[in-house]
Amino acid sequence: MAMKFTRQRVLLLALAGGLLLGGGGVCAMMTMAPPADLDLSLDKLGDQGRYHISVASELSPVTIGTMHTWTVSVTTPDGAPVSGAKVAMDGGMPQHGHGLPTTPRTLRETAPGQYLVGGMKFSMPGWWTLTVDVDGAAGADKATFNLVL
């Protein structure tokens, strides 16, 4: 018996095929290696050159699925600590198109130019970016850091 291809059946087959192909794309993204020339420095000048920003995890090595804190150090380009700045950190996985599974927030300034950020957690291995935004006396600046977990 020959199958009759109604408009509705053709649309359903196209949708199913698209889901299968899209799922294959998701699987391919999950297994993609990070770029070979990835800058893994956790210490750099901000995009605008206003601040020198570095980040350090309390965990060494950083582990998956563990809530932890990071210290963000902010200095002027010549090395003087920047106190009283507003510091925010966020992140995500560029190859997966999603952010962190948590919402990090700055808890306090622990010493001049040293900011404790809590609520950090990574949900899976792979390439992550962390973006630190600083708004201080010299204006706003930001730096993005790469991690491979």
N, C-alpha and C positions, 0 to 999 in steps of 0.2 A: 504494500500500500504506500503510495507516495505521500510525503508530508506536505501539507499546504502551508506556504509561507505567507501568513497574514502580516499586515503592517505591525501589529502588536508583537508578534513572534520575532520579527526581524529586529525591532527595537530592543526586546529582551535579550536576544542573542548578542547584539552590539554592546549592550550594557554589561553583560557577563564577560565578554571578551575584553572590554576596557578595564574591568575590575581585575581580571587575571593579569593583563599587561601592566596595570598600575601597581599591583602587588609585587610583580617581578621587579619593578623599579624601586620599590621600597626595600626589597631584599637586597638589591644591588647597592643601595645607599648604605645599608647597615654594614656591609662588608667592605666598603671602600676604605682604603688606607688614606691617612692624612697626607697632604702635600709633602713631598720629600724635602723641600726647602723651608719648612715651617720654622719661624723664629720662636724659640721656646724660652727666651729671656723673660724673667719675672721682674725686671728692673729696667725702666726706660724713661725717656723724656716724653712728656705729653704731646699730643698732636699739634698743639699751638705753641709748644716750647715754654709754657709758663711755669710748669712744675716738673720735678723729677719724681716719678711714682714707682713704687715697688710693692709687690704683694708676696706674702708668705703664709702658708697654711700651718695650722697648729699640728696637723697630722703629717708624719713623714714615714712612709710614703702616704700620699693621699689615697684613701680607699673609697670604694663604691658603696653607697647606701648608708653612710655614717654622717650624722649631723655634726658639724664642726665649725670652728671660727677661723678667720683669716686676719692678719694684720696688714693694713695698708699704710705705708710710709710715704709721706709727702714732704718734699723739700723744695726750696727755690732751686733754679738751675745751678747756683753756686754752692748749694749744700746746707743752707739755713733751714731749720724745721719750720713748717707752715702750720701754725696753730689756729684753731677756731674755724677751720674750713668745713664746708658741707661735703661729705664724702658718701658716694653711693656706689654699690657694686651690683652688677647683673651679669648674666651669662647665658650660654646656650651651645648647641651643637650645630655648626654650620652645615654639615652634610645631612643632618636629619631634619632641620627646619624647626627645632623646638628649643625652648629655654630651659632654665633650671627647674627642677621639680619643687623648689622652695622659693621664698621671697626673702633674700638676704637684706639685712638692715644694719646700719652703723649703730653700735651699742654705746660707744663712748670714745673719747680721746684718752688714751692710757698714759701718754707722755707727749711732750711737744712734737707735733707732726706724726704721731703714731695713732692710728684709728683701728679699733677692734670691730670687725664685721661678723655678725652671727647669722645663723640660719643657712649656712652653706651645706649643700648636699648634691652629690652627683649620682645619677640613677643608673648609669651604664658605662662600660668602657668605651673609649674612642677619643676623638678630637673635640675638645671643649674650648670656648673662648670665654674670657672674663673681661668685662669692660668696667673700668673705674672712672667715675665722673667726679671731678673736684671743682668746687666753687669756693674760691678764697679771695683774699685781698687783691691779688693780681688778675682776677677774673676767672672765667670758666675754662676748663681744659679736660681732656680725657685721654686714657691710654687703654689699648686692648691687648690682652695677654693670651697666649695659646698654651694649652695643656693637652697632653696625650696620656690618658689613663688606661 
